[in-house]
Amino acid sequence: MSLEIECKYLDPDFDSLKAKLSASNAQYLDCVFEENLIFDQTKGAPSLLAAGTLLRLRTNYSAKGQNHILTLKLKVPDSANCKIRDEREVCVADGLAMQAILAGLNYEIVAQYEKMRATWKFDNVTICLDTLPFGYVVELEGLEADILACAAFLDLAKLKKSTLSYHDLHQEWLKDTGQDKELSVKDPSFVFTPERKLELLQSIGIK
């Protein structure tokens, strides 16, 4: 079992955070644009999402090319400070073929979302600067003690902390903005506009 331990900090100042990371000799790894598809069983079978299980197919686009990752996240008890999941991942050579396999197993796409992620490494913590259609988030991943120490060092403790998934954060944002609705494959508020998507892709060297 591979445990994913993470915590999110909402509405950061990316410019000041990048400056602090650079000054602290943190290692910049990469920046990718993500397209994520969430699958669930909807024809009489028990719902994965209702049980706290996530089945996701992600396509990453970067200046280096693209790759596909199939992820299964199983719910385990969270700590007081961090979200913890049993995470299982495998690289997939053909994203469309994987979608066809999942469809053949009666899994349907029930939601999709996009984000751009710049990833840094500081000590034993992976630091993800995430740009989403509804806001900006810093996600820290590592051991709980390391996450809390890194958050204190980067002065993130003053920000609102969350252990919610991005889907739950999106639903929270919809409620706060008077747009309360269920997950939807065609929900435009969780994907970028074509113009914004092109801008983000071009910013990382993709035309």
C-alpha positions as CSV (number, residue, x, y, z in Angstrom):
1,M,0.0,0.0,0.0
2,S,1.4,3.4,-1.0
3,L,0.0,6.2,1.1
4,E,-0.5,9.6,-0.3
5,I,-0.4,12.2,2.4
6,E,-1.2,15.8,1.4
7,C,-2.6,19.1,2.5
8,K,-3.9,22.1,0.4
9,Y,-3.5,25.8,1.1
10,L,-5.9,28.1,-0.6
11,D,-5.5,31.4,-2.5
12,P,-1.7,31.8,-2.2
13,D,0.5,34.5,-3.8
14,F,2.3,32.4,-6.4
15,D,4.8,35.2,-7.2
16,S,6.1,35.5,-3.6
17,L,6.0,31.8,-3.1
18,K,8.1,31.1,-6.2
19,A,10.6,33.8,-5.0
20,K,10.8,32.1,-1.6
21,L,11.3,28.6,-3.2
22,S,14.0,29.9,-5.5
23,A,15.8,31.6,-2.6
24,S,15.6,28.5,-0.5
25,N,17.3,26.4,-3.3
26,A,14.2,24.3,-3.8
27,Q,14.3,22.2,-6.9
28,Y,12.0,23.1,-9.7
29,L,10.8,19.9,-11.5
30,D,8.3,20.7,-14.2
31,C,5.1,22.4,-15.2
32,V,2.3,20.4,-16.9
33,F,-1.2,21.0,-18.1
34,E,-3.6,18.2,-16.9
35,E,-6.8,16.8,-18.3
36,N,-8.5,14.5,-15.8
37,L,-11.3,12.1,-16.4
38,I,-13.2,10.6,-13.4
39,F,-14.9,7.2,-13.9
40,D,-17.6,5.6,-11.9
41,Q,-20.1,2.7,-12.3
42,T,-23.6,4.1,-12.9
43,K,-25.7,1.2,-14.1
44,G,-26.8,-0.5,-10.9
45,A,-23.3,-1.2,-9.5
46,P,-22.2,0.5,-6.2
47,S,-20.8,3.9,-6.8
48,L,-17.1,4.3,-6.3
49,L,-17.4,8.0,-5.5
50,A,-20.1,7.4,-2.9
51,A,-17.7,5.0,-1.2
52,G,-14.9,7.6,-1.2
53,T,-13.0,5.8,-4.0
54,L,-11.5,7.7,-7.0
55,L,-10.8,6.2,-10.4
56,R,-9.0,8.8,-12.6
57,L,-7.4,8.8,-16.0
58,R,-5.0,11.8,-16.3
59,T,-3.2,13.1,-19.4
60,N,-0.3,15.4,-18.7
61,Y,0.9,17.8,-21.4
62,S,4.3,19.5,-21.1
63,A,7.1,20.8,-23.4
64,K,8.5,17.2,-23.1
65,G,5.4,15.6,-24.6
66,Q,2.5,13.9,-23.0
67,N,1.8,10.9,-20.8
68,H,-1.2,9.1,-19.3
69,I,-1.6,7.9,-15.8
70,L,-4.4,5.7,-14.4
71,T,-4.9,6.3,-10.6
72,L,-7.0,4.5,-8.0
73,K,-7.4,6.2,-4.6
74,L,-8.9,4.3,-1.7
75,K,-10.2,6.0,1.4
76,V,-8.3,5.5,4.7
77,P,-8.6,7.4,7.9
78,D,-7.3,11.0,7.6
79,S,-5.2,12.6,10.3
80,A,-6.2,15.8,12.0
81,N,-4.0,17.8,9.6
82,C,-3.7,16.0,6.3
83,K,-5.7,14.0,3.8
84,I,-4.5,10.4,3.5
85,R,-5.3,8.0,0.7
86,D,-4.1,4.6,-0.4
87,E,-2.9,5.5,-3.9
88,R,-2.2,3.1,-6.7
89,E,-1.0,4.4,-10.1
90,V,0.2,3.0,-13.4
91,C,1.4,4.7,-16.6
92,V,-0.7,4.0,-19.6
93,A,0.7,4.1,-23.2
94,D,-2.7,4.8,-24.9
95,G,-5.2,7.0,-23.1
96,L,-8.0,6.3,-25.6
97,A,-7.5,2.6,-25.4
98,M,-7.6,2.8,-21.6
99,Q,-10.9,4.7,-21.8
100,A,-12.3,1.9,-24.1
101,I,-11.2,-0.7,-21.6
102,L,-12.9,1.1,-18.7
103,A,-16.0,1.5,-20.8
104,G,-16.0,-2.2,-21.5
105,L,-15.9,-2.8,-17.7
106,N,-19.0,-0.5,-17.4
107,Y,-17.2,2.5,-16.0
108,E,-18.4,5.8,-17.4
109,I,-16.9,9.3,-17.3
110,V,-18.9,11.2,-14.7
111,A,-16.7,14.3,-14.4
112,Q,-13.7,16.0,-15.9
113,Y,-11.4,18.7,-14.7
114,E,-8.3,20.6,-15.8
115,K,-5.5,22.3,-14.0
116,M,-2.0,23.5,-14.6
117,R,0.6,22.3,-12.1
118,A,4.1,23.5,-11.4
119,T,6.0,21.1,-9.2
120,W,8.9,21.8,-6.9
121,K,10.8,19.7,-4.4
122,F,12.0,21.0,-1.0
123,D,13.6,18.7,1.4
124,N,11.2,15.7,1.5
125,V,8.1,17.6,0.4
126,T,6.6,17.8,-3.1
127,I,5.2,21.3,-3.6
128,C,2.5,21.7,-6.3
129,L,1.4,25.2,-7.4
130,D,-2.0,24.5,-9.0
131,T,-3.9,26.8,-11.3
132,L,-7.6,25.8,-11.6
133,P,-10.5,27.4,-13.4
134,F,-11.9,28.5,-10.0
135,G,-8.7,29.5,-8.1
136,Y,-5.2,28.9,-7.0
137,V,-4.0,26.2,-4.6
138,V,-0.7,25.0,-3.1
139,E,-0.6,21.3,-2.4
140,L,2.1,19.8,-0.2
141,E,2.7,16.1,-0.3
142,G,5.1,14.1,1.9
143,L,5.1,12.9,5.5
144,E,2.8,14.8,7.8
145,A,5.6,16.3,10.0
146,D,7.5,17.4,6.9
147,I,4.4,18.9,5.4
148,L,3.7,21.0,8.5
149,A,7.3,22.1,8.8
150,C,7.4,23.1,5.1
151,A,4.1,25.0,5.4
152,A,5.5,26.9,8.3
153,F,8.8,27.7,6.5
154,L,6.9,28.9,3.4
155,D,4.5,31.0,5.6
156,L,1.5,29.1,4.3
157,A,0.0,28.6,7.8
158,K,-1.7,32.0,7.5
159,L,-3.8,30.7,4.5
160,K,-6.9,28.7,4.7
161,K,-5.9,25.0,4.9
162,S,-8.0,22.2,3.4
163,T,-7.9,18.4,3.2
164,L,-10.8,18.4,0.6
165,S,-10.3,16.9,-2.8
166,Y,-10.4,19.2,-5.8
167,H,-13.9,18.0,-6.6
168,D,-15.1,18.9,-3.1
169,L,-13.3,22.3,-3.3
170,H,-15.1,22.9,-6.6
171,Q,-18.5,22.0,-5.1
172,E,-17.7,24.3,-2.2
173,W,-16.8,27.1,-4.6
174,L,-20.1,26.5,-6.6
175,K,-22.1,26.9,-3.4
176,D,-20.2,30.0,-2.4
177,T,-20.9,31.6,-5.8
178,G,-24.6,30.5,-5.9
179,Q,-24.0,27.8,-8.6
180,D,-24.8,24.7,-6.5
181,K,-25.0,21.7,-8.8
182,E,-23.9,18.1,-9.1
183,L,-20.9,16.7,-10.8
184,S,-21.2,16.9,-14.6
185,V,-19.1,15.9,-17.5
186,K,-20.0,19.1,-19.3
187,D,-19.7,21.5,-16.3
188,P,-17.8,24.5,-17.8
189,S,-16.6,25.8,-14.4
190,F,-14.2,23.0,-13.9
191,V,-12.5,23.3,-17.2
192,F,-10.8,26.4,-18.7
193,T,-12.2,28.4,-21.5
194,P,-10.6,27.6,-24.8
195,E,-8.8,31.0,-24.8
196,R,-7.5,30.5,-21.2
197,K,-6.4,26.9,-22.0
198,L,-4.5,28.0,-25.1
199,E,-2.8,30.7,-23.0
200,L,-1.7,28.2,-20.3
201,L,-0.5,25.7,-22.9
202,Q,1.6,28.4,-24.6
203,S,3.1,29.5,-21.3
204,I,4.7,26.1,-21.0
205,G,5.9,25.9,-24.6
206,I,3.0,24.1,-26.2
207,K,1.4,25.6,-29.3
